[in-house]
Amino acid sequence: MPPESKRRKKKKKKKPRSLKEALAGKLSAKELSSLVTSFDVIGTIAVIEIPGSLLKKKNLIARALMQANTHVKTVARIKGKHSGKYRVRPVEIVAGEHSALTEHREHGCRFKVQVGKMFFSPRLSHERERISALIRRDEIVGAFFAGVGPFPLVFAKHSPMKKAYAVELNPSAYKFLKENIELNKCSESIEPILGDVRKVAPRLKGKCDRIVMPLPKGAEHFLDSAFTAAAPRCTVHFYQFSPREAPFKEALAKVKEAAKKFNRKARVLRKKKVRSFSPGIVQVVIDFRVY
């Protein structure tokens, strides 16, 4: 009779349910306490922040993330904050397929994205869906800071809008924006425009029934452009990062200031926290109507 060990079936290794579980026994209790367990998944790429104290363990952490999330094929770590002219976050590929190019799917749309070369946030998915439900028939939409096109493309697929002007400054993102418009068969309803929102807004003067402003940081500096492009009764969706303690104070003051400058009225329709960004910072959205 063969030894019992050979007769006994090998138990299949259980897949860890989380990154922390995958790293149990591999990191010390202190290291686990400083581990950032939240991350974004863009297509098949996971984008994670690794604290400086754990950088020597970055490969171990990346492999553990892939072990717990088998649909992830590449892990990239964030190397810095949003910066530069195009507000992108530099990344480093740590594990998996060595490519930052992926295809993200959302609400029946497909977006080609090159992580680290352009801004894209899967965490705004619910906002794209929410605004789509608000758009009325034949609206003209100004999609400022369009990136690779997630907002205008979801609008084109799920709303009765007439047209969206998708404005993007980053040439790399603009190239993908055009490709994604073709990929999703939306060329009749979305017009891509390469350029600075400040310079494009005068061309759209008084045309837009709705404007969306999802710039990762600094959208308040473009409120003038929104008031320039706004038709009477235009609805603006203005995003800003704010202190957690008083999340709406600064954003509301900026809207009021811009309205006064243009001798127009702005009525707040809705204000809400969109997501947590860091321990002391949240992203908020102010929906307001221009009169």
LUMBA-87780 format. One record per residue (C-alpha): z negated, y, x; residue in three letters. Coordinates in steps of 0.25 Angstrom, whole numbers, plus 5000, padded with zeros to 4 digits. Each point is the difference from the previous one (the first is absolute). Layout:
! residues N
c3, c2, c1, r
Z, Y, X, Ala $
...
! end
This chain:
! residues 291
c3, c2, c1, r
5000, 5000, 5000, Met $
5004, 5014, 5006, Pro $
4988, 5009, 5003, Pro $
4995, 5008, 4988, Glu $
5004, 5013, 5006, Ser $
5015, 4996, 5000, Lys $
4999, 4995, 4986, Arg $
4994, 5012, 4995, Arg $
5010, 5011, 4995, Lys $
5000, 5012, 5008, Lys $
4995, 5012, 4991, Lys $
5010, 5011, 4999, Lys $
4995, 5013, 5006, Lys $
4996, 5009, 4989, Lys $
5007, 5014, 5000, Lys $
4990, 5011, 5002, Pro $
4999, 5009, 4988, Arg $
4999, 5013, 5008, Ser $
5001, 5006, 5013, Leu $
4985, 5000, 5002, Lys $
4999, 4986, 4997, Glu $
5012, 4996, 5009, Ala $
4992, 5007, 5012, Leu $
4986, 4994, 4997, Ala $
4995, 4994, 5012, Gly $
5011, 5007, 5008, Lys $
4994, 5014, 5000, Leu $
4985, 5003, 5002, Ser $
4992, 5006, 4988, Ala $
5001, 5013, 5006, Lys $
5015, 4999, 5002, Glu $
5002, 4995, 4986, Leu $
4992, 5012, 4995, Ser $
5010, 5010, 5006, Ser $
5012, 4992, 4996, Leu $
5009, 5008, 4990, Val $
5004, 4990, 4989, Thr $
5009, 5008, 4992, Ser $
5015, 5001, 5004, Phe $
5014, 5003, 4994, Asp $
5011, 4990, 4998, Val $
5014, 5006, 5000, Ile $
5010, 4988, 4997, Gly $
4995, 4990, 5010, Thr $
4993, 5009, 5010, Ile $
4985, 5002, 4999, Ala $
4996, 5014, 5006, Val $
4985, 5000, 5004, Ile $
4991, 5009, 5007, Glu $
4992, 4994, 5012, Ile $
4988, 5008, 5005, Pro $
5000, 5004, 5015, Gly $
4988, 4990, 5002, Ser $
5008, 4989, 4995, Leu $
5013, 5003, 5007, Leu $
4998, 4989, 5011, Lys $
5000, 4990, 4988, Lys $
5012, 5005, 4993, Lys $
5009, 4988, 5002, Asn $
4989, 4991, 4994, Leu $
4998, 5009, 4988, Ile $
5015, 5001, 4998, Ala $
5001, 4984, 5000, Arg $
4988, 4999, 4991, Ala $
5007, 5010, 4990, Leu $
5012, 4991, 5000, Met $
4992, 4988, 4998, Gln $
4993, 5006, 4988, Ala $
5013, 5006, 4994, Asn $
5012, 4990, 5002, Thr $
5010, 5009, 4994, His $
4998, 5010, 5012, Val $
5010, 4998, 5011, Lys $
4996, 5011, 5009, Thr $
4988, 5008, 5003, Val $
5000, 5014, 5005, Ala $
4988, 5009, 5004, Arg $
4999, 5015, 4997, Ile $
5000, 5007, 5013, Lys $
4997, 5014, 4995, Gly $
5000, 5010, 4988, Lys $
5012, 5005, 4993, His $
5006, 5010, 5009, Ser $
5012, 5008, 5004, Gly $
5011, 5006, 4993, Lys $
5002, 4988, 4991, Tyr $
4986, 4996, 4997, Arg $
5001, 4986, 5005, Val $
4989, 4991, 5005, Arg $
5003, 4993, 5014, Pro $
4998, 4985, 5000, Val $
5000, 4988, 5009, Glu $
5005, 4986, 4997, Ile $
4989, 4991, 5003, Val $
5004, 4986, 4995, Ala $
5011, 4993, 4993, Gly $
5014, 5003, 4999, Glu $
5003, 5012, 5009, His $
5007, 5009, 4990, Ser $
4995, 5012, 4993, Ala $
5012, 4999, 4990, Leu $
4996, 4994, 4986, Thr $
5004, 5000, 4986, Glu $
4989, 5004, 4990, His $
5001, 4996, 4985, Arg $
4994, 5008, 4989, Glu $
5002, 5002, 4985, His $
5013, 4993, 5001, Gly $
5005, 5009, 5011, Cys $
5003, 4996, 5015, Arg $
4997, 5010, 5011, Phe $
5005, 4998, 5015, Lys $
4989, 5006, 5009, Val $
4998, 5001, 5015, Gln $
4985, 5000, 5001, Val $
4996, 5011, 5010, Gly $
5013, 5008, 4999, Lys $
4998, 5005, 4986, Met $
4989, 5003, 4990, Phe $
4998, 4989, 4989, Phe $
4987, 4997, 4992, Ser $
4999, 4988, 4991, Pro $
4987, 5005, 4995, Arg $
5008, 5011, 4992, Leu $
5006, 4989, 4992, Ser $
4992, 5002, 4987, His $
5003, 5015, 5001, Glu $
5015, 4997, 5000, Arg $
4998, 4992, 4988, Glu $
4991, 5010, 4993, Arg $
5010, 5012, 5002, Ile $
5012, 4991, 4996, Ser $
4993, 4998, 4986, Ala $
4998, 5016, 4999, Leu $
5015, 5003, 5002, Ile $
5007, 5005, 4988, Arg $
5015, 4997, 4997, Arg $
5010, 5008, 5008, Asp $
4990, 5007, 5009, Glu $
5004, 5005, 5014, Ile $
4990, 4995, 5011, Val $
4998, 5006, 5013, Gly $
4995, 4989, 5009, Ala $
4994, 5008, 5012, Phe $
4997, 4993, 5013, Phe $
5008, 4988, 4994, Ala $
4999, 4991, 5013, Gly $
5008, 4987, 4998, Val $
5000, 5003, 4985, Gly $
4989, 4993, 4993, Pro $
4996, 5011, 4989, Phe $
5015, 5003, 4996, Pro $
5004, 4985, 5000, Leu $
4989, 4996, 4991, Val $
5002, 5012, 4991, Phe $
5015, 4996, 4999, Ala $
4997, 4986, 4997, Lys $
4988, 5002, 4990, His $
5003, 5014, 4993, Ser $
5010, 5007, 4992, Pro $
5002, 5011, 5010, Met $
5014, 5006, 5002, Lys $
4999, 5003, 5015, Lys $
4991, 5001, 5012, Ala $
5002, 5008, 5012, Tyr $
4994, 4992, 5012, Ala $
4997, 5010, 5011, Val $
4996, 4994, 5014, Glu $
4999, 5007, 5014, Leu $
4999, 4987, 5009, Asn $
5014, 4996, 5003, Pro $
4996, 4985, 5002, Ser $
4993, 5000, 4986, Ala $
5012, 5007, 4994, Tyr $
5009, 4989, 5006, Lys $
4992, 4990, 4993, Phe $
4999, 5008, 4987, Leu $
5015, 5000, 4999, Lys $
5000, 4985, 5003, Glu $
4989, 4997, 4989, Asn $
5008, 5009, 4990, Ile $
5012, 4991, 5002, Glu $
4991, 4987, 5001, Leu $
4994, 5003, 4986, Asn $
5013, 5005, 4994, Lys $
4995, 5014, 4997, Cys $
5010, 5009, 5006, Ser $
5004, 5006, 4986, Glu $
4986, 5005, 4998, Ser $
4994, 5003, 5013, Ile $
5006, 5011, 5010, Glu $
4994, 4999, 5014, Pro $
4999, 5013, 5008, Ile $
4997, 5000, 5014, Leu $
4992, 5013, 5004, Gly $
4987, 5008, 4999, Asp $
4994, 5001, 4986, Val $
4998, 5015, 5003, Arg $
5015, 5002, 5003, Lys $
5005, 4991, 4989, Val $
4991, 5006, 4988, Ala $
5008, 5012, 4999, Pro $
5012, 4991, 4997, Arg $
4992, 4994, 4989, Leu $
4995, 5013, 4994, Lys $
4995, 4998, 4986, Gly $
5007, 4987, 4998, Lys $
4988, 4990, 5001, Cys $
4993, 4995, 4988, Asp $
4990, 4992, 5008, Arg $
4997, 5000, 5015, Ile $
4992, 4990, 5008, Val $
4994, 5003, 5013, Met $
4994, 4988, 5008, Pro $
5000, 5006, 5014, Leu $
4989, 4992, 5008, Pro $
4994, 5013, 5004, Lys $
5003, 5015, 4998, Gly $
5007, 5000, 4987, Ala $
4992, 5013, 4996, Glu $
5009, 5007, 5010, His $
5012, 4997, 4991, Phe $
4995, 5004, 4987, Leu $
5009, 5013, 5001, Asp $
5012, 4990, 5000, Ser $
4995, 4993, 4988, Ala $
4998, 5014, 4992, Phe $
5014, 5004, 5005, Thr $
5007, 4987, 4995, Ala $
4992, 4999, 4987, Ala $
5007, 5002, 4987, Ala $
4991, 5006, 4988, Pro $
4990, 4989, 4996, Arg $
5002, 4992, 5013, Cys $
4989, 4990, 5003, Thr $
4996, 4999, 5015, Val $
4993, 4988, 5006, His $
4993, 5006, 5012, Phe $
4993, 4990, 5010, Tyr $
4989, 5005, 5010, Gln $
4989, 4994, 5009, Phe $
4987, 5006, 4997, Ser $
4985, 4998, 5003, Pro $
4994, 4990, 4991, Arg $
4988, 5009, 4996, Glu $
5009, 5011, 4994, Ala $
5014, 4993, 4998, Pro $
5007, 5010, 4991, Phe $
4994, 5013, 5004, Lys $
5010, 5004, 5011, Glu $
5012, 4993, 4993, Ala $
4998, 5008, 4988, Leu $
4998, 5013, 5007, Ala $
5013, 4998, 5008, Lys $
5008, 4998, 4986, Val $
4993, 5012, 4994, Lys $
5004, 5008, 5013, Glu $
5015, 4996, 4999, Ala $
5001, 5003, 4985, Ala $
4995, 5014, 5002, Lys $
5009, 5002, 5012, Lys $
5012, 4997, 4991, Phe $
4994, 5007, 4988, Asn $
5000, 4987, 4992, Arg $
4990, 4992, 4993, Lys $
4995, 4986, 5003, Ala $
4993, 4991, 4991, Arg $
4993, 4988, 5005, Val $
5003, 4988, 4992, Leu $
4993, 4989, 5008, Arg $
4992, 4999, 5013, Lys $
4995, 4987, 5006, Lys $
4997, 4993, 5013, Lys $
5012, 4991, 5004, Val $
4993, 4992, 5012, Arg $
4990, 5000, 5010, Ser $
5005, 5004, 5014, Phe $
4988, 5000, 5009, Ser $
4985, 5000, 4998, Pro $
5000, 5015, 4997, Gly $
5014, 5003, 4995, Ile $
5008, 4996, 4987, Val $
5014, 5002, 4996, Gln $
5001, 5008, 4987, Val $
5011, 5003, 4990, Val $
5001, 5013, 4992, Ile $
5010, 4999, 4988, Asp $
5003, 5015, 4996, Phe $
5010, 5006, 4991, Arg $
5007, 5013, 5004, Val $
5003, 5011, 4990, Tyr $
! end
